[in-house]
């Protein structure tokens, strides 16, 4: 068994510094949490896993969850921020069924809104069932880069797994420059799509093409141009089998019947829940759907839509681990890290960079002693 160093136990508790908040009026702050241990001999309960966190990554949902928390809230008074993380397994409970072992380097997604069961903490002590993702880090990937994989890789995976006609098919990704869209390109390629078209800015187009996109449309040229170029591409390659909307771009909602295959043909629209417009930074109002968005979803619910519609959230998927391992071993895994900050001293700078929509990739907070600084 790999040798690891366990955290000290004080009065049957493990002290873990965490980035926390209380409600929308309070900023993120560093707090010392006291995690209860099972016994003096074992920190974990039979169904728990203990992880020493190496790095964590920010996501737009981290901002929204804070903004959505009112002053008087029935949840935990002190809430731990974050979902994405990477680290090393220190202990595994006796009843946990997993192929992972003590000493394994892992990444994951731990999103449990308005609670202390989230990832921005030195030590993660949670039930195995609480993790949406808990996966071994590929050998060629650093713990810093791995920290940003959990949410985006799993969310985008769900859009493609089980969709019809992807092998040799046509895919349109709205928001190919977003972190979810960037990983969506890789899953589209993994599942065999022949034509992978993305909307992106000129600054994001090169990385999208390197990830596997075959064509890109510059959304900054305006909605009219976006529809015009999309129609021209459809006339050339045929209608899309799957449209993956990562940013809730309603430019094409009135035209899906012209560019997306019908339900009998396997046509499907997947929209990421709570996703943002690419026109500005994350904000509370982005949770309010547009009329076009509501109309598209409602038509599908009452079976009045000519294609399938799915609104996507990040959930556990039992086939994700195997497919991710295959993607990583293929050599085609690409990770886009924008900047790295110190977990203990620079979390507010990282928060502000995400809030101001200044990142072109994942923003990472590292807990290592040699934490890099980005300004």
C-alpha positions in Angstrom: 0.0 0.0 0.0 1.2 3.5 -0.8 2.4 5.5 2.2 0.5 8.7 2.8 0.6 11.3 5.6 -2.7 11.7 7.4 -3.8 15.0 8.9 -3.5 15.5 12.6 -6.6 14.8 14.8 -7.5 17.3 17.5 -10.4 16.6 19.8 -11.8 14.0 17.3 -11.7 16.6 14.5 -9.5 17.3 11.5 -8.9 21.0 10.9 -9.3 22.0 7.3 -9.0 25.5 5.9 -11.7 26.3 3.4 -13.0 29.1 1.2 -16.4 29.9 2.4 -19.3 32.4 2.3 -22.6 32.9 4.1 -24.9 34.7 1.6 -24.8 37.1 -1.4 -23.7 40.0 0.8 -20.6 38.3 2.2 -17.4 37.8 0.2 -15.4 34.6 0.0 -13.2 34.2 3.0 -10.7 31.6 4.4 -12.3 29.7 7.3 -11.0 26.8 9.5 -13.5 23.9 9.4 -13.6 21.1 12.0 -14.3 17.8 10.2 -15.6 15.1 12.6 -13.6 11.8 12.4 -15.0 8.3 12.8 -12.6 7.2 15.5 -9.1 7.8 16.8 -8.0 4.8 14.5 -9.8 5.8 11.3 -10.7 9.3 10.1 -13.3 8.0 7.5 -16.6 6.4 8.1 -17.1 3.1 6.2 -18.8 4.9 3.3 -16.4 7.9 3.2 -13.3 8.9 1.3 -10.6 11.3 2.5 -8.7 13.3 0.0 -5.9 15.9 0.5 -6.6 18.6 -2.0 -3.8 19.8 -4.3 -5.8 22.3 -6.5 -9.3 23.5 -7.2 -10.8 25.2 -10.2 -13.4 28.0 -10.5 -16.6 27.7 -12.5 -19.3 30.3 -13.3 -21.7 28.4 -11.1 -19.6 29.3 -8.1 -20.5 32.9 -8.7 -24.1 32.3 -9.3 -24.5 30.1 -6.1 -23.2 32.9 -4.0 -25.4 35.5 -5.7 -28.5 33.2 -5.3 -28.0 32.9 -1.5 -30.3 35.2 0.4 -29.4 36.7 3.8 -31.9 34.4 5.5 -31.3 30.9 4.3 -32.2 27.6 5.8 -29.1 25.8 4.6 -25.7 25.7 6.3 -24.8 29.1 7.8 -21.3 28.7 6.5 -21.1 27.4 3.0 -18.0 26.0 1.3 -17.5 27.2 -2.3 -16.5 25.2 -5.3 -17.0 21.9 -7.2 -13.8 21.1 -9.1 -10.7 19.6 -7.4 -7.7 17.4 -7.7 -5.7 15.7 -4.9 -4.5 12.5 -3.3 -6.6 9.8 -1.7 -5.5 9.4 2.0 -8.2 6.9 3.3 -11.0 4.9 1.8 -13.9 3.5 4.0 -14.3 -0.2 4.3 -17.7 -0.4 2.5 -16.7 1.9 -0.5 -16.8 0.0 -3.8 -14.1 1.5 -6.0 -11.1 0.6 -8.1 -9.3 3.6 -6.6 -6.6 3.1 -4.0 -4.9 5.0 -1.2 -2.2 7.2 -2.8 -4.0 7.6 -6.1 -3.9 11.0 -7.7 -7.6 11.9 -8.5 -9.7 14.7 -9.9 -13.4 15.2 -9.4 -16.6 17.2 -9.1 -18.2 17.8 -5.8 -21.1 20.2 -6.2 -23.7 20.2 -3.4 -25.1 23.8 -3.4 -25.6 25.8 -0.2 -23.7 23.3 2.0 -20.3 22.5 3.4 -20.0 19.4 1.1 -18.0 21.1 -1.6 -14.5 21.2 -2.8 -12.7 24.4 -1.8 -11.1 22.9 1.3 -7.7 21.4 2.3 -9.2 18.0 3.1 -12.3 16.6 1.4 -14.1 14.1 3.7 -17.2 12.9 2.0 -19.4 9.9 1.3 -18.5 8.2 -2.0 -22.0 8.7 -3.3 -21.6 12.5 -2.9 -19.1 12.8 -5.8 -20.5 13.4 -9.2 -17.0 12.6 -10.6 -14.0 10.9 -8.9 -11.5 9.7 -11.4 -7.8 8.8 -11.5 -5.6 11.6 -13.0 -4.1 10.5 -16.3 -0.3 10.0 -16.1 0.5 12.8 -18.5 -1.7 15.4 -16.7 -0.5 17.5 -13.7 -2.7 17.9 -10.6 -3.0 21.6 -11.4 -4.4 21.0 -14.9 -6.5 18.1 -13.6 -8.3 20.3 -11.1 -10.3 21.8 -14.0 -11.5 18.6 -15.6 -14.4 17.4 -13.4 -17.3 19.7 -14.2 -16.6 20.5 -17.8 -15.6 17.0 -19.0 -18.6 15.3 -17.3 -21.2 18.0 -18.2 -20.2 17.9 -21.9 -19.9 14.1 -21.8 -23.6 13.8 -20.9 -24.5 15.8 -24.0 -22.9 13.2 -26.4 -23.3 9.9 -24.6 -26.4 8.1 -25.9 -27.0 10.6 -28.7 -27.9 9.0 -32.0 -25.9 9.1 -35.3 -22.8 10.7 -33.9 -20.5 8.3 -35.7 -20.0 10.1 -39.0 -22.5 12.7 -38.1 -22.8 16.5 -37.9 -22.5 18.4 -34.6 -22.9 22.1 -33.9 -21.5 23.5 -30.6 -22.7 26.9 -29.6 -19.9 28.4 -27.5 -16.9 26.4 -28.7 -14.6 28.8 -26.8 -16.2 28.1 -23.4 -14.7 25.5 -21.2 -17.7 23.1 -21.6 -17.8 23.8 -25.3 -14.1 23.1 -25.6 -14.5 19.7 -24.0 -17.6 19.1 -26.0 -15.5 19.3 -29.2 -13.3 16.5 -27.8 -16.2 14.3 -27.0 -17.8 14.9 -30.4 -14.5 13.8 -32.0 -14.2 10.8 -29.6 -17.7 9.6 -30.5 -16.9 9.8 -34.2 -18.5 13.0 -35.5 -17.3 13.9 -39.0 -18.3 17.6 -39.0 -17.8 19.6 -35.8 -18.9 23.2 -36.3 -18.6 25.7 -33.4 -19.4 29.3 -32.7 -16.5 31.1 -31.2 -14.6 34.4 -31.2 -11.5 34.9 -33.3 -9.4 34.6 -30.2 -10.9 31.2 -29.3 -11.1 29.8 -32.8 -7.5 28.4 -33.0 -7.8 26.4 -29.9 -11.2 25.1 -31.0 -9.8 23.9 -34.3 -6.8 22.3 -32.5 -9.2 20.4 -30.2 -11.0 18.9 -33.2 -13.5 21.4 -34.6 -13.7 21.3 -38.4 -15.3 24.8 -39.0 -16.0 27.8 -36.9 -18.4 30.7 -37.1 -17.5 34.1 -35.6 -20.5 35.0 -33.4 -19.1 38.5 -32.9 -20.1 39.4 -36.4 -23.7 39.5 -35.3 -26.8 37.2 -35.2 -27.7 37.7 -38.8 -24.2 36.5 -39.9 -24.3 33.6 -37.4 -27.6 32.3 -39.0 -26.4 33.0 -42.5 -23.1 31.1 -42.1 -24.9 28.2 -40.3 -27.4 27.9 -43.1 -24.6 27.8 -45.7 -22.8 25.1 -43.8 -26.0 23.0 -43.6 -26.5 23.4 -47.3 -22.9 21.9 -47.7 -22.9 19.1 -45.1 -26.6 18.5 -44.3 -28.5 19.1 -41.1 -27.0 18.6 -37.7 -27.6 15.4 -35.7 -26.8 17.2 -32.4 -26.7 20.9 -31.4 -25.0 21.4 -28.1 -25.8 24.9 -26.6 -23.3 25.6 -23.8 -24.0 29.3 -23.5 -27.8 29.6 -24.0 -27.4 31.3 -27.3 -30.9 31.9 -28.6 -29.8 33.3 -32.0 -30.8 30.1 -33.8 -33.8 29.0 -31.6 -36.3 30.1 -34.2 -34.4 28.3 -37.0 -33.7 24.9 -35.5 -36.2 23.2 -37.8 -34.0 24.4 -40.7 -30.7 23.2 -39.4 -31.4 20.2 -37.0 -32.6 16.8 -38.1 -36.1 15.7 -36.9 -36.8 13.4 -34.0 -37.3 10.2 -36.1 -33.9 11.1 -37.7 -32.3 11.3 -34.3 -32.1 15.1 -34.1 -31.4 16.4 -30.6 -30.8 19.8 -29.0 -28.9 19.8 -25.6 -28.8 23.0 -23.6 -26.6 23.4 -20.5 -28.8 24.5 -17.6 -28.0 27.9 -16.2 -25.4 28.6 -18.9 -24.4 32.1 -19.7 -24.5 34.4 -22.7 -21.1 34.9 -24.3 -21.7 38.7 -24.4 -20.8 39.4 -20.7 -19.6 38.0 -17.4 -21.7 35.7 -15.3 -24.6 37.4 -13.5 -27.7 36.6 -11.6 -30.1 37.5 -14.4 -28.5 34.8 -16.6 -30.6 32.3 -14.7 -33.7 33.8 -16.2 -34.4 32.1 -19.5 -35.3 34.0 -22.6 -38.7 33.6 -24.2 -37.2 31.7 -27.1 -35.5 29.3 -24.7 -38.7 28.7 -22.8 -40.7 28.2 -26.0 -38.2 25.6 -27.3 -38.2 23.6 -24.0 -42.0 23.8 -23.6 -42.7 22.7 -27.1 -40.5 19.6 -26.4 -42.3 18.9 -23.1 -45.7 18.9 -24.8 -44.3 16.8 -27.6 -44.9 19.6 -30.1 -41.2 19.8 -31.2 -39.9 18.1 -34.3 -36.6 17.2 -32.4 -35.6 16.1 -28.9 -34.6 18.7 -26.3 -32.6 18.0 -23.2 -31.7 20.5 -20.5 -28.4 19.4 -19.0 -27.0 19.4 -15.5 -23.8 17.9 -14.2 -24.7 14.5 -12.7 -23.0 11.1 -12.0 -22.8 8.9 -15.1 -21.6 5.4 -14.7 -20.0 5.1 -18.2 -18.1 8.4 -17.9 -15.0 6.9 -16.1 -14.3 4.3 -18.8 -14.8 6.7 -21.7 -12.7 9.4 -20.1 -9.9 6.9 -19.5 -10.0 5.9 -23.2 -10.0 9.5 -24.3 -7.0 10.2 -22.1 -5.1 7.1 -23.3 -5.7 8.0 -26.9 -3.5 11.0 -26.7 -6.3 13.4 -27.8 -7.0 14.9 -24.4 -6.6 18.6 -24.4 -6.8 20.9 -21.3 -7.0 24.7 -21.4 -5.8 26.3 -18.2 -5.9 30.1 -18.2 -4.1 31.0 -14.9 -3.1 29.7 -11.5 -3.5 31.5 -8.2 -2.6 30.8 -4.6 -5.5 29.1 -2.7 -4.7 30.9 0.6 -3.9 34.4 -0.5 -5.3 35.0 -4.0 -8.7 33.5 -4.1 -10.4 36.9 -4.4 -8.3 37.9 -7.4 -9.2 34.6 -9.0 -12.9 35.2 -8.2 -12.8 38.7 -9.8 -11.1 37.5 -12.9 -13.9 35.0 -13.5 -16.6 37.5 -12.6 -15.1 40.0 -15.1 -15.1 37.3 -17.9 -11.3 37.7 -18.4 -10.3 34.0 -18.6 -9.6 32.0 -21.7 -9.7 28.6 -20.0 -9.8 27.4 -16.4 -8.8 29.4 -13.4 -7.0 27.3 -10.8 -6.3 27.8 -7.1 -3.4 25.6 -6.0 -2.7 24.6 -2.4 1.0 23.7 -3.0 3.8 25.5 -1.3 5.2 26.6 -4.7 1.9 28.1 -5.8 2.3 30.2 -9.0 1.0 33.8 -9.0 -0.9 35.3 -11.9 -2.0 38.9 -11.9 
